[in-house]
Amino acid sequence: MLRTRSAALSVLAMVVVLAACSSSPQTGGLTVTLNGLPTGLNGSVTVAMGRYSHTVTSTTTLSGLAPGTSSITPQAVTLRGEVAP
């Protein structure tokens, strides 16, 4: 019998804007933290900003991003054929 395992996917996004007094374009970073999933199960969170899109599977920091609005969308993941919410 397959035991159902549920986990909460917690996405914490922190945008860091770097201010500089130079003529170069300003960039920033976005830290996406995934936690609460069973050991061995990767998350799936899509980060999109304009034409940029990246799928995050574990805690990571995306750097060199242009300032602007981002969309952060968690996707359902499965463990042995069952959805881990």
N, C-alpha and C positions, 0 to 999 in steps of 0.2 A: 504494500500500500504506500503510495506516494504521499508523504506528509507535505501539506501546503505550508510554504514559508512566505511570510509577508515581510516586507521591509518598506520603510518610508524613504523616499528619495528626497533628500533635502538639497536644494540648490541654493547656494549662497553666491551671489554675484556682487563683486565690488569693483567699481570702476575707479581707476586712478588716473587722474588727468595731470600730466606733467606741464608745468608752466616754465617757459624759458624766455629769456630776453635775447633772442637771436632771430635771424631771418629765416631759419629753417622751419618747416612745418611742425606743429605740435603733434605729438603722438601720446598714446596712453596705453594702459593695459587693462585686462579684464581677468579677474581670478574667479574661476568656477569651481566650487567645492561640492563634491558628491559624497554623501555618507548615508549610513543606514541600510546599505545593501548587504546581502549575505556574502561571506568570503568567497572569492572566485567569480563573482558576478559583476561584470562591467556595466556601468550606466550608459545612457545614450541621451545626450543633451545637445541640441543644435543651437549654435550661436550664429546669428545673422546680423550683418550691418551693411546695408546697401547691397553691393554685389558680392561682398565677402560672406562666406558661410563655412562653418567648421563644426564637425561633430566631436564632442568631448566624451570620452569613455571613463575617465578618472579625473580626480582633482588636478587642475592645471591652470597655468597663467598664460593667457594669450597676450603677446606684446606687439608693439609697433602699430597699434590700431589708430586710425584717424578718429578724431572726436566726432560724436554723433550718437544717435539713438540706436540701441541694439535690441534685438528680439531674442529671448532665451526660452527655448521650448524643450521640456523633458519629454522623452518617448518612453513607452512601456517597454520593459525588458522581461525576459522569461528565464526561469530556472527549471530545468528538466521538463519543459513543455508547459509550465504554469506561469502566469503573469505575476510578477512581483510588483505590487503597486508602489 
